[in-house]
């Protein structure tokens, strides 16, 4: 579908994002297909605490498996993606500007503020935010940009479960000064900006894209 709608080329590779070997293979395949790696977006994420019987739970009632699975998908995947992308960035010829690569980690507003009964999601997204800052500091001298985007409530399948409750959905919308929920395009535009020459002097940032949610 992407190839039909744009002038570019896209390939799809089924990947276990929590598996080191799979991530290495993913990056190798991308380099084989396109010649180099310039931008990595770590976008994998789950929120088991928002789904069905697992539901929102206090920490004392949270299953170990819920935390472990959420950590593997949300945090470990970002660590592995950053690790192996940076190795590739350092192997290849930098751009004439000296820049070697761009990493964009998709975190969450709940990586910046707590939410009750969502310990696994909040903790893992906070880890992604801090990971972003640590790596930006380590690899700034190598001219590798590392930033995070912290979306608010976006119209996706993940948030659809909560929004099915009309009362809860209306309350969530009301917490956004902009008066609406976000669209996936809003996050994509932020990612494009952070991977462009317009953000040359930006690294280590956790950028809320949230319709003002963080100021309420």
C-alpha positions, 0 to 999 in steps of 0.5 A: 500500500505504501509503495502504491501511494508514494514515490518511495519504496517500502519493504515489510519484515516480520520482526520480534522487536524484543529479540536481538537477533531479529533486530540485527537481521532487520537492520541488515536487511534494510541496509542490503535493500537501500544501501545505508541506514539514516533514520530509525523510528522505534514505534512498537508499543503495547498497553496490556493494562488497557485491554480486556480482562487484564484491564487497569490494575493497581500495582499489587494486583498486576501480573508479573507477565503483564509487566514483563511483556510490556517491558519487552515490547516497549522498552527492550525493543527501543534499547535494541533498536538504538544499539544496533542502529548506532553500530550501523550509523558509525560504520557508514560514511556520514552526511556532508554535514557530519551527521550520522543518523537520526533515532526517534523513539515513540514514548508517551505522555505517560512517560512524563506523568503518572497514571494510576493502574497503568504501572507497566505502561507508564514505567516502560515509556518513562524508560524510553524517555530516559533512554533517549536522553542518555543515548543523546548525551553519549552520541551527540559528539558523533552527530547522532540525533536521538529524540523521543515523541510523547503522543497523547491520546491518538485515534488508534486501536490501542486507545479505541478500547478506552474510548468505547466507554462514552462517558470515559471517552468524553472525559478524556477528550475534555482533558485536551485543551485543543478539544479533540484527540490526535491523529496518527498523522500528527505524530508522523509530522513530528517524526518527519520534523525530527528527522529533517534538516530543520531540527539540526540542533535538536537532540535529547528532547522528549516532545509531547504531541498531545493537543495540550494534554500535559498542561491540564 
